[in-house]
Amino acid sequence: MTIASEQSADTIDQLRTPALVVDRDAYRRNKERMDTTRPGLELRPHVKAFKSTALAADLAKDGHTGFCAATPLEIEGLVGAGLTDDLLLANQTLDAARLGRLSDVAQITVAVDSDETIAAAVNGGVRNVLIDVEVGMPRCGCDVSDAGRLGDKARAAGLEVRGVMGYEGHLMMVTDREKQAALVEKSMAKLLAAHEAVGGEIVSGGGTGTFDINTWITELQAGSYLLLDTDYAKLGLPFETAISVVATVISVNAKGWAVVDAGLKAFGLDHGPPTWADGEIMFCADEHTVLVIDENSPTLAVGDRVHLIPGHLDPTVARHQRFWVAEGDQIVDIWPIDLRHW
């Protein structure tokens, strides 16, 4: 048994830091708010945001029994946890044999956007695909004009073509909601044109940032809404931050700063540094974050705990082994982050 696996704590103050903590009440409120707009199978939770089969199982209890994932390992982990109803790898893979081996025990669908990824699905034993369509974000996805051909090719190869997907990720952070709605409609017009050519019952797409605006899809791929990071929080969506990295003050300098024991290795910084509700952050280093101490910030002493909110949820989660679930200062559950890596 490793030292890490022996961790236990009854309160936040007893945690080894840095520690990834979930506010259970805020998490539950986020679930309820999404369910009023996307109940049951209208939501296909994206496990890449939280990477935990324990959290996924909690969502399944609410009727969200179809999941999407970004990596083959995430699909494998969901199958291992018995969450087998309807799993979508919302990404292209040439390593489809890993998923084909699971097709007798789970319904697995893979996104394809080329002759090569169709061939990989066939050769790997995958049975179901969605045609992934580029709808404005320069990433994966075929051109609208090629979607019908790919659908026909996949069917001719013996695959079940369940429909289409398209991710308007470039529109998630548009702050003007009226402008965002117009841009999403334009983006989804491409996806619907592709769906007309491809057929199938599924039109999959969207995310937390367009959860209530994208009314053209049959299912929403969203995951960040559950815990929320500061990047999404700035949009004013009806979700609240339910996650923080708890860190310990390890040094205080009379010149106006304090140092905590969580740095670059505890956060995903591609969407900016973490935030501290009680003041400003000076900078992040490998194992340290430096907090500004001035007349507007609380007095800190060595040993104090602080909560830092990550700027980007997904890569922050991938740096940790578990969620510590808290009600107030009490630890009430532990959710292993068991879907990390590839």
FENNORFEN-V460052 format. One record per residue. N is the residue number from 1. RES is the residue in three letters. PHI is phi as a letter, one per 30 degrees, with the letter a starting at -180 (NA if undefined). NEAR is the number of other ideal C-beta (glycine too) atoms within 12 Angstrom. Layout:
n->{N	N}
res->{RES	RES}
phi->{PHI	PHI}
near->{NEAR	NEAR}
This chain:
n->{1	2	3	4	5	6	7	8	9	10	11	12	13	14	15	16	17	18	19	20	21	22	23	24	25	26	27	28	29	30	31	32	33	34	35	36	37	38	39	40	41	42	43	44	45	46	47	48	49	50	51	52	53	54	55	56	57	58	59	60	61	62	63	64	65	66	67	68	69	70	71	72	73	74	75	76	77	78	79	80	81	82	83	84	85	86	87	88	89	90	91	92	93	94	95	96	97	98	99	100	101	102	103	104	105	106	107	108	109	110	111	112	113	114	115	116	117	118	119	120	121	122	123	124	125	126	127	128	129	130	131	132	133	134	135	136	137	138	139	140	141	142	143	144	145	146	147	148	149	150	151	152	153	154	155	156	157	158	159	160	161	162	163	164	165	166	167	168	169	170	171	172	173	174	175	176	177	178	179	180	181	182	183	184	185	186	187	188	189	190	191	192	193	194	195	196	197	198	199	200	201	202	203	204	205	206	207	208	209	210	211	212	213	214	215	216	217	218	219	220	221	222	223	224	225	226	227	228	229	230	231	232	233	234	235	236	237	238	239	240	241	242	243	244	245	246	247	248	249	250	251	252	253	254	255	256	257	258	259	260	261	262	263	264	265	266	267	268	269	270	271	272	273	274	275	276	277	278	279	280	281	282	283	284	285	286	287	288	289	290	291	292	293	294	295	296	297	298	299	300	301	302	303	304	305	306	307	308	309	310	311	312	313	314	315	316	317	318	319	320	321	322	323	324	325	326	327	328	329	330	331	332	333	334	335	336	337	338	339	340	341	342}
res->{MET	THR	ILE	ALA	SER	GLU	GLN	SER	ALA	ASP	THR	ILE	ASP	GLN	LEU	ARG	THR	PRO	ALA	LEU	VAL	VAL	ASP	ARG	ASP	ALA	TYR	ARG	ARG	ASN	LYS	GLU	ARG	MET	ASP	THR	THR	ARG	PRO	GLY	LEU	GLU	LEU	ARG	PRO	HIS	VAL	LYS	ALA	PHE	LYS	SER	THR	ALA	LEU	ALA	ALA	ASP	LEU	ALA	LYS	ASP	GLY	HIS	THR	GLY	PHE	CYS	ALA	ALA	THR	PRO	LEU	GLU	ILE	GLU	GLY	LEU	VAL	GLY	ALA	GLY	LEU	THR	ASP	ASP	LEU	LEU	LEU	ALA	ASN	GLN	THR	LEU	ASP	ALA	ALA	ARG	LEU	GLY	ARG	LEU	SER	ASP	VAL	ALA	GLN	ILE	THR	VAL	ALA	VAL	ASP	SER	ASP	GLU	THR	ILE	ALA	ALA	ALA	VAL	ASN	GLY	GLY	VAL	ARG	ASN	VAL	LEU	ILE	ASP	VAL	GLU	VAL	GLY	MET	PRO	ARG	CYS	GLY	CYS	ASP	VAL	SER	ASP	ALA	GLY	ARG	LEU	GLY	ASP	LYS	ALA	ARG	ALA	ALA	GLY	LEU	GLU	VAL	ARG	GLY	VAL	MET	GLY	TYR	GLU	GLY	HIS	LEU	MET	MET	VAL	THR	ASP	ARG	GLU	LYS	GLN	ALA	ALA	LEU	VAL	GLU	LYS	SER	MET	ALA	LYS	LEU	LEU	ALA	ALA	HIS	GLU	ALA	VAL	GLY	GLY	GLU	ILE	VAL	SER	GLY	GLY	GLY	THR	GLY	THR	PHE	ASP	ILE	ASN	THR	TRP	ILE	THR	GLU	LEU	GLN	ALA	GLY	SER	TYR	LEU	LEU	LEU	ASP	THR	ASP	TYR	ALA	LYS	LEU	GLY	LEU	PRO	PHE	GLU	THR	ALA	ILE	SER	VAL	VAL	ALA	THR	VAL	ILE	SER	VAL	ASN	ALA	LYS	GLY	TRP	ALA	VAL	VAL	ASP	ALA	GLY	LEU	LYS	ALA	PHE	GLY	LEU	ASP	HIS	GLY	PRO	PRO	THR	TRP	ALA	ASP	GLY	GLU	ILE	MET	PHE	CYS	ALA	ASP	GLU	HIS	THR	VAL	LEU	VAL	ILE	ASP	GLU	ASN	SER	PRO	THR	LEU	ALA	VAL	GLY	ASP	ARG	VAL	HIS	LEU	ILE	PRO	GLY	HIS	LEU	ASP	PRO	THR	VAL	ALA	ARG	HIS	GLN	ARG	PHE	TRP	VAL	ALA	GLU	GLY	ASP	GLN	ILE	VAL	ASP	ILE	TRP	PRO	ILE	ASP	LEU	ARG	HIS	TRP}
phi->{NA	d	d	e	d	c	d	a	a	c	b	d	d	c	d	d	c	d	b	c	c	c	d	d	d	d	e	d	d	d	e	d	d	d	d	d	c	b	d	h	d	d	c	c	e	c	d	d	d	b	h	b	d	d	d	d	d	d	d	d	d	c	j	c	c	c	b	c	b	c	b	e	d	d	d	e	d	d	d	d	d	i	c	c	d	a	c	c	d	d	a	d	b	c	c	d	d	e	d	e	d	c	d	d	c	b	d	b	b	b	d	b	b	a	e	d	d	d	d	d	d	d	d	d	i	d	c	b	b	c	d	d	c	d	c	k	c	d	b	d	k	d	d	e	d	c	d	d	d	d	d	d	d	d	d	d	d	j	d	d	c	d	k	b	b	a	c	d	d	d	c	d	c	d	d	d	d	d	d	d	d	d	d	d	e	d	d	d	d	d	d	d	d	d	d	e	d	c	i	j	d	c	b	c	l	i	a	e	d	b	e	c	c	d	c	c	d	c	a	c	c	b	b	d	e	d	c	i	c	d	d	d	d	d	d	i	d	d	c	b	d	b	b	a	c	d	b	c	d	c	a	b	c	d	d	j	b	b	c	c	c	b	b	e	d	c	b	d	c	d	c	j	d	d	c	b	d	c	l	c	c	d	a	c	c	e	c	b	b	c	c	d	c	b	d	c	c	d	d	c	b	e	j	d	c	b	c	c	c	d	d	b	d	e	d	d	e	d	c	b	c	a	c	c	c	b	c	i	c	c	d	c	a	b	c	d	c	c	c	d	i	b}
near->{6	7	9	14	11	10	21	15	25	18	19	31	22	20	33	26	34	36	39	44	47	42	33	28	18	28	35	26	22	41	36	20	26	38	28	18	26	34	18	24	25	30	40	43	51	45	48	40	42	49	42	41	34	27	44	43	26	29	42	29	16	25	20	36	27	37	47	43	41	37	30	33	28	44	45	32	37	45	32	20	28	16	37	26	25	32	45	43	51	48	34	34	40	22	25	35	21	27	40	30	20	30	26	14	19	32	27	45	46	50	48	47	40	27	20	18	34	37	24	31	43	27	20	29	22	45	28	34	48	55	51	48	44	32	44	27	24	10	21	28	37	38	23	31	15	26	40	25	23	39	34	19	28	41	24	14	24	18	35	27	39	35	35	49	49	48	43	41	31	23	33	35	30	23	17	14	20	12	15	29	22	17	28	38	24	21	37	35	23	32	41	28	24	40	34	20	26	39	23	28	19	36	37	47	49	44	46	42	39	41	42	29	33	41	20	29	38	30	38	42	47	49	43	46	46	47	47	43	45	33	31	38	32	21	28	16	31	20	36	28	34	37	49	41	46	40	41	33	31	26	23	24	17	10	13	20	24	37	31	40	33	44	29	23	22	35	42	30	29	17	25	21	32	42	30	35	19	23	25	22	35	25	18	32	20	14	21	29	43	34	41	23	30	17	9	14	22	20	18	30	15	16	17	27	35	40	35	43	40	48	31	32	46	37	26	42	38	32	27	40	28	32	39	39	34	34	21	16	19	20	29	23	23	28	35	28	36	29	38	26	16	20}
